[in-house]
Amino acid sequence: MGGIRHYPRDVFDLNHDRMKKLAVFLSLAASMAAYAQAPQGATSVRPGMTDWVDSERTVPEHTQFVTYPTPSRGEATEGSCLVYLPDGYDASAPRRYPVIYYLHGGTGSQREVAWLIPRLHAAIESGEMDPVILVAPQALPIGWYVNANESDPKVVSGPICDVMIHDLIPYIDSTYSTIASPAGRGIEGFSMGGRGALALAFSYPELFGAVSSIAGAVVDWEEEPLQRALECTFGDINDPFSRIYFDAWHPKTAACRNARAIREGDMKVRMWVGDRDRLYDENGNHITARFDRLLNRLGIEHTLTIVPGADHNPSEIFDPAVNPYDFSFWRQAFSRGADAALPADVAAFISANFPEQSVAEATVSPETNGDHWLVTLSDGTALKFNEHGNWIRVQTQGDASAVPDSMIKDEIRSYLSANAAGAKVVRIEKVPRVGYDVLLSDGRTLRFDTAGVPIA
């Protein structure tokens, strides 16, 4: 079961700057103040609070501003997101990439991801992190990542959950070279986005293989200090139905409903919170720890890391000098790829001969002599295995890669060294009762018998 990790406190000055904390609160309160100032109890919303397309189009380095259709909202509607692509990404190449969806916090926008992108890029460049695509959607600063209670006239949010699940993810998978499976799809968010990440992952375990919540606002109804922020999505704060609606979309509800699927899918789950955050301790009310206990009771493996000295701010939570962002979480989640369902012999073969690659896709092909496995690796290499788990065909992507020497008989390699110097083996296939067919990068096809002797 997951456990709570505490970092040593002696590296911090524990004299808390109360004025700083007050400034953060006042800034947040000011951004929501329009809610309380509306006449006749109606909800007033500052400009931009209901925009599905971010008005600011500047982007961090290596990132694109993208608009996509949102049919869940109606015809001719759009949403926007930022899409980070790693160096070397080529839409025409066969390689496929995992995707991390990053959800912004309350009163924020897709641009909140700017703190993470340079760290992610540096981790990929250094080899600490395998190349991934990152998508940061604009999801309304007040929407809680749920389908809003549209029966209430005070609600100004919309079907954000449907847009994320039914519009954005299919668009990304159809537009970019993604690993379109839970093994290649993760979700992370901060504050309201951390809550949304947990809620979406736990509601759709068939879509997500990993979830990371940074100071996730896993609050109950009465614990949200800005009640007007609730009213914009869930309805009149004095209407009992609004609270029922809120509870129905709480990540704890999704966790209880889908605990078995989450466990059986081996979803990777982590949570972070600073010990100066009210989500950690509000006068003895340990909000994040309460959610941690729920996951323990449900048998959902996870980690909760408590960072001393950190308030409700990802820059403090991931201070490089104290608590560097842990990219190994994603690397481990995505390295499992689709191989979790592969026969042990097949998985071991891939690990031994293609150690730098992960499994992007694996399917079963029923054939007359039993089920065969068709496997595609992250670099586009295609493999076929028979019903016994033995390889029968390997097809790489031409000059960009080659069949590993470990798969080629010594006699064949010796022949090629003497007669095809400089050419790579880009395809090799076992021919029943004959031997091997070998395709070289220069276009020649050669046949060898089972002993590795060339056949004219």
TASULMO-V784064 format. One line per field, one symbol per residue. ss: DSSP state (@ for helix, = for strand, . for the rest). phi: phi as a letter, one per 30 degrees, with the letter a starting at -180 (. if undefined). burial: + if it has 16 or more other C-alpha atoms within 10 Angstrom, else -. A space follows every 10 residues. Layout:
ss = ???
phi = ???
burial = ???
This chain:
ss = ...===.... .......@@@ @@@@@@@@@@ @@@@@@..@@ @......... .......... ..=======. @@@....=== ====...... ......==== ===......@ @@@@@@@@@@ @@@@@@.... .======... ......=... ........=@ @@@@@@@@@@ @@@@@..=.. .@@@====== .@@@@@@@@@ @@@......= ====...... @@@...@@@@ @@@@.....@ @@@@@@@@.. @@@@@@@.@@ @@@@...=== ====...... .=..=.@@@@ @@@@@@@@.. ..=====... ...@@@@... .......@@@ @@@@@.@@@@ @..@@@@@@@ @@@.....== =======..= =======... .====..... =====..@@@ ....@@@..@ @@@@@@@@@. ....====== =...====== ....=====. ...==.
phi = .dbdccdedd dcdddddddd dddddddddd dcddedcddh idccbdejdc ddcddccdbd dibccbcbdb edckdhcbbb acbdbdejdb dddddbbdbc cccdddicbe dededdeddd ddddddidbd ebcbbcddbi dbciibdddd dcdddcdadd eddddccddd ddddccdcdd aedbbbbbac hedddddddd dddbddccca bbcchddddd eddddcdddd ddccjedcce dddededdcd dddddddced dddddhddbb bbaddcdddd achiccdddd deddddddic dabbcccdic cdaddddcde dbbeecdded ddddddhddd cdeedddddd ddcbddccdd abbccdbdck dcccbccdcj dcbbbddcic dbabbccidd abdeedccee ddddddddcb ejdcdcabbd ceiblbcbcc ddjdcbbbdd diddcd
burial = -+-------- ---------- ---------- +++-++---- -++++---++ ++++-----+ --+++-+-++ -++----+++ ++++++--+- ---+++++++ ++++++++++ +++---+--+ +-++----++ ++++++++++ ++++++++++ -+-+++++++ ++++--+++- ++---+++++ ++++++++++ ++++++++++ +++++-++++ +++++++++- +-----++++ +++++++--- -++-+++-++ ++-+++-++- ++--++++++ ++++++++++ ------+++- ++--+--+-+ ++++++++++ ++++-+++-- -+--+---++ +-+++++++- -+---++--+ ------++++ ++-------- ++++++++++ +++++++-+- ++++++++-- +++----+-- -++--+---+ --++++++++ ----++++++ +-----+++- -+-+--
